[in-house]
Amino acid sequence: MNRKPAVAGYFYPRNPQDLKNMIRGMVDLKMEREKAVCLISPHAGYEYSGPVAGAVFSSAQLPEVYVILGPSHRNMNSRFGLMREGFWQTPLGDIPMAADLAELIMSYSALVSEDEDAHRNEHSLEVQLPFIQFFKKEFSIVPICISYYVSYEDLEELGKAISSGIRESKRNVLIVASTDMSHYVSQKEAERKDFLAIEKVLQLNAKGLYDIVQKENISMCGFQPVTAAMI
């Protein structure tokens, strides 16, 4: 499958030069980069979340392979839908799949399956890619779309499968978890609820994050990818 851009011209510019210029205004080329295992990056339109995503991708050493986890905003047929082959197209070029790593991850969990339809119109993974492309000419990805209807135990299995797959591949891989935070609430309520979730992330408390989002009804639409990534 060659996955074509679904939100180019909507979430970000369709014209390649306009897109590069926009990203250039959102990144910090002088920021010192740290070695990272995982990044957490937002997925709204660039005019809203682009500066945060730009800061995130400016702060880390960027390798040649990425596992990108995003929440599905639509119904999907699988719990964890993976693209194994083909290319993901953006206005900045085509990105190949890391098929070898994808196969390893699937070998460690029967819950992870190929589901190209889950990716066809989903924006949560797509919007991460131009930021990586701005800095890296050549890299490959394993995109995994996550159903809203998954349990903590499902996410634990996914996280362990990703970990085992990366270890067996012996490759330098960066995990990117795509999430926005609170939606359609006051600034005061957003700060209170978001920092309840952020506290669990800083503690690397995956179960705590999963539970607090449910308990406090936090409209963090990518808490499942972040939970799996922390595991």
Secondary structure, 3 states (H helix, E strand, C coil): CEECCCCECCCECCCHHHHHHHHHCCCCCCCCCECCCEEEECCCCHHHHHHHHHHHHHCECCCCEEEEEEECCCCCCCCEEECCCCEEEECCEEEEECHHHHHHHHHCCCCEEECHHHHCCCHHHHCCHHHHHHHCCCCEEEEEEECCCCCHHHHHHHHHHHHHHHHHHCCCEEEEEECCCCCCCCHHHHHHHHHHHHHHHHCCCHHHHHHHHHHCCCCCCCHHHHHHHHC
